[in-house]
Amino acid sequence: MSLDEIAVGQQALILSLQNLSRANRKKLMSLGILPNTTLTIVRRAPLGDPIQISAPGISLALSTNQAKSIEVQSL
């Protein structure tokens, strides 16, 4: 499943960032968004884009397109 399918307040384990462009993948990995990292969906904007997530040590907003490209497992 992709990150955009996770409900607000739920946690997910990142499985893969392979569907992102190389530049986006590199940027997210430098921020700590790595495979086997647990993150939480904090909130969504009123129209659904962007999505705020938190992971150990960070909080950031991702576009829905970026979230669709991140493969996760719901916890």
C-alpha positions in Angstrom: 0.0 0.0 0.0 1.1 3.6 -0.5 1.6 6.3 2.2 -1.4 8.3 0.9 -3.7 5.4 1.8 -2.9 5.6 5.6 -5.4 7.3 7.8 -4.6 10.3 10.0 -3.2 9.2 13.3 -2.1 5.8 12.1 1.5 4.6 12.0 3.2 3.0 9.0 6.5 1.3 8.3 8.3 2.4 5.2 9.1 -0.5 2.9 10.4 1.2 -0.2 11.1 4.6 -1.8 11.8 3.1 -5.3 8.9 4.8 -7.1 10.2 8.3 -6.3 12.5 10.3 -8.7 16.1 10.1 -7.7 16.2 13.7 -6.5 13.1 13.3 -4.3 14.4 10.0 -2.9 17.8 11.4 -2.1 16.2 14.5 -0.4 13.8 12.4 1.7 16.5 10.0 2.7 18.8 12.8 3.8 15.9 14.0 6.1 15.6 10.5 7.7 12.8 9.0 5.7 14.4 5.6 5.1 13.2 2.0 4.6 12.3 0.4 8.0 11.5 3.8 9.6 8.2 4.1 11.4 6.2 7.3 10.7 2.8 8.7 11.7 0.3 10.6 9.6 -0.3 13.8 11.6 -2.9 15.6 9.4 -4.1 16.3 5.9 -4.8 19.7 4.4 -8.6 20.3 3.8 -8.4 19.4 0.2 -6.1 16.4 0.9 -2.8 17.8 -0.3 -0.2 18.1 1.4 0.0 15.4 4.0 1.9 16.1 7.3 4.0 13.2 8.6 6.2 12.8 11.6 9.1 10.4 12.0 11.8 10.2 14.7 13.3 13.6 14.9 11.4 15.2 12.0 8.0 16.6 11.0 7.4 17.4 7.3 4.7 17.8 4.7 4.6 15.7 1.5 2.6 16.2 -1.6 0.0 13.5 -2.4 2.1 12.5 -5.4 5.2 11.9 -3.2 3.1 10.0 -0.7 1.7 7.8 -3.5 5.2 6.8 -4.4 6.2 5.6 -1.0 5.4 2.0 -0.3 4.4 1.3 3.4 2.9 -1.3 5.7 0.2 -0.2 8.1 1.0 -0.9 11.8 
